Amino acid sequence: MLELGLKDRIAIITGGSDGLGRASALKLAAEGAKVAIAARRAEHLQRAADEIRAATGAEVLAVPTDVTVAADCERLAQSVLQRWGRIDILLNNAGTSAAAPFLDVGDDQWAADWELKVMGAVRMLRLVLPHMQRQRDGRIVNITTISGKAPKARALPTSVTRAAGINLTKALASEYAADNVRINTICIGLVHSAQIDRMAGGGDLDAHYARLARERVPLGRVAQAAEFADLFAFLVSDRAGYITGTAINFDGGAGATV
């Protein structure tokens, strides 16, 4: 068994009540980390925390948070510091899929996507990086998408905001490497999620995913969130101590770039 060295590490995961965030929280908790999960829906978030706690026996803190609100982000960071005294890991995962033709995207949609996906990450980074600098150790993963590297038509505004996230990751990785803070991004393709479920419009989900896999994924299947969580856990582990500033495709070969 590969020992990841995550026992007693302190992690914050935004967008932690569902999908990639929840799977990542479950993985870290199973590895012995203490995990704070954040999302907007308080009751749903608390249920997720209770279920992760029951499955792993780990300490799990649920902090209702809207990352577009600075005060919410500050409360999240302070809650973790008050409970555990440090922050070792951050997963910036809050976000939704937004893809439309250019002329169909209004100013409000551009602003909302930027606030959620870019400024939400920026707010959390501002809060955790000073603590990671002082302890001379930190591991951060920002979620982006393969469209941030090579956008397709009608993929706005997400492809632009995710490109900004990739750029932010590289810039900060260079800036904070001397402080032993490692910062990477995972560029996702298709992963089983409630968002993709809704695209089926209430139809046959198996058929829906089979069609997506056939048409868009060279490996011929859509990823499971647990597979993403394995990659995330490795990147924030002691085993990945020489990896920073990378943008790793998690896409089954679907991306047009390496």
Summary of the structure (lengths in Angstrom):
residues: 258
radius of gyration: 17.5
end to end distance: 28.8
largest distance: 51.7
contacts: 904
relative contact order: 0.15
helix: 51%
strand: 18%
